[in-house]
């Protein structure tokens, strides 16, 4: 199995690519996330504490597809450059590698700086004992950042609150995009994609915050010139998009059900507040 280094900040990070499997299985690797495909955690490498993420392809066909359309490592390099060019904060990319076998990409490795002080969005917004005024300020700054992201022609396919990290040293706010592999650039972000990002964030953070708070976020995203009519139109479009997403989710779950629903039973209500 061959290891290919796609990006290395310096020669020592390029050399580190050949020892990642050994490091991930070593006693000093602190696991943060583990799924059948993904392993992520913190380790010390080249004298620096870093965040390492490995994503495996569980079939040869998926490995070939990743080679054609871009592996997680390739997409992370592209996303880091895009965010850097547009001026948005993100963990510094130190190295990105691929493992290949029989022409297919078996696994991607992404090494970034480990962000010690920033915390995920929901923890900062709710669990740090901050008052309402501070949370409203955070909501406004986050909405303005996403508006600026779209204005710069940048779009992410996964705008979850767990992919947003916030640092507040001395009362200042700094928001990081923690996951770089799903970013794309367009000459102009279509309304459909902007709505998709807003819905992704609303669905992930909505269980933590109230409806009025989410409406204030939407007003902040649209800007000071937005009128109530424009906001109502946006809410209706988000509601229709949410309903389509919930219906697709229901169909996927139904297709996995071994015992079909009994005759006359009702489907769950797929409507939700925006």
C-alpha angles and dihedrals in degrees: 000000000000126000118215120195111215097178136007125175090212139357094268091057089051090054090049090065092079094057102048098104091051090049095049091053095043126106094248096060111106109207118219100168133016127176131152089274106023133059119177134169149121129284140158113254127170087357093302130105106239140176114239125193125186122189119186130201109228096207139040091237092056089049091055091046090052090052091053100042100027133277125246089261093051092047092049091054090049093046093049091052092047093051092044092052092047092048101243123143120250138149110285111257110232102173142348124197141175132208114213132192129175090352095306130107106245099181143356124218123199121187119191137163113280111245104218103176105036118086132198115278099253093051093051094044098047115012104049098075093249120159127243094261092056093048090050090052091050090050092051094048092047091050090049091050093052090047089052090047091056092042088056090056095253124137133175124204092212114044097166123155089239088063092056119078126189132204122189110184112174093350094304121123128226121175121198130199099224100186113057103171098085100053122120134179126224132176086237127005109235118231089244092061093044090052090048091056092048091050093048091054093043093051092049099043098030094087089060103045137047128255094251089053091051091049090053088052090053092050089050092049093051092049137235093295094059114115128209092258091057091048092050091051090050091049092051091050091048090049092053091047091048091051092052091049092050091049092051089049091051092050091051092050091046092052089057094050113109095195111051121229114274117257112271094019115135127237116241116266106266095190117109137171117264 
